[in-house]
Amino acid sequence: MASGAGRRRGHELVPLAALISREMKNEKMEKPSVRCGHAAQSRKGEDYFLVKTDCQRVPGNPSSTFSVFAIFDGHNGNAAAIFTREHLLSHILSAVPRGLGREEWFQALPRALVAGFVKTDKEFQSRGETSGTTATFVIVDAWTVTVASVGDSRCILDTQGGGISTLTVDHRLEENVEERERVTASGGEVGRLSIAGGAEIGPLRCWPGGLCLSRSIGDMDVGEFIVPIPYVKQVKLSNAGGRLIIASDGIWDALSSEMAAKSCRGLPAELAARQVVKEALRTRGLKDDTTCIVVDIIPPESSPPPSPLPKKPNKLRSFLFRKSSRDSANKLSKKLSAVGIVEELFEEGSAMLAERLGIDEGAGQTTSGLFTCGVCQVDLAPSEGISVHAGSIFSTSSKPWQGPFLCAACRNKKDAMEGKRPSGVKVA
Ligand SMILES: [Zn+2]
């Protein structure tokens, strides 16, 4: 069932020559330059990071270059952090359909990020190791910044003129009520550690396992309602550019976003990263692995100087996010960039795979007419695919024919994440 027989994919396939000529046009619009630096102080040796500034959307075309920055803060060992550092990027990129133009590529990213995170988690869990990791993964392509994260390694944005904003959500049971409710509804128990005499100490944790996070990659012994589905946010900076600070909780337990941003203003990226780590250690001492990446997105020399934003006393939201529909994005961004406003292109944090993969009638269909799994990209025979929108395996669904489709293993994972089967029960 559910192969959506004969349906063609909705996307047009763009010939390579047309793609390259499009890229050349884009190149004429000046790109910002990207400078980055990182610094770390290790205590447990479980923080890992990734800096890759030579990725290409169109292989072989330097004008399609983009950068990736990521932090992985491991727990219960470093295996999950190392595995995720090695595999997450390629899993994300292999989930982006081929032959997309620049704008379509941006639009495909949020779904590819979800698929890449889930695939990495599934692969790591199949190795039978018990560790887990946060993952905060940042893609910088010209003025567009896309962030996907699970756990509590935060990414903040400091724009010219003084606006500081958080591009991630902390998946911590202590602070995140919504996540607490989701975990409980999926069969987990949330409570504090009890010590002799019945007193409860420390932050809220999820049981079994005792993890303080509600989302992570790995953690096969904790219960599959601790999901790897990332919060994703995509923004477009104004022509004033901005600075990203990506760091593990060793920084954020010591410094507020505001303190971190202000402590390093005016310093070049490499020194700035060192300064943020130094500031965190000065405040709190070395209690945890502490890692920081600073990324500066710098307007080209020739562009007119940015008009500064008026300073606002509101610390929570000291600059404006401007929501806009994709259709009007280009027109709007021109107008908005003139006044230094960051444009919000996409934001979604749901833990439900069906919501995150959306509806795509031709999803995963290859040119040969075969389908691929919407998560792990394996080929599916027409009889194999199960719609991500189909209800439980044991009930009938209203939309079992709508893509994307999942292979049996990914379908089992989806059910486990939603608490529809006991976690840890392997279905062959
Ligand atoms: Zn699959």
Boltz pocket constraint, residues with backbone or C-beta under 6 A from the ligand:
constraints:
  - pocket:
      binder: B
      contacts: [[A, 373], [A, 374], [A, 375], [A, 376], [A, 377], [A, 378], [A, 406], [A, 407], [A, 408], [A, 409], [A, 410], [A, 411]]
      max_distance: 6.0
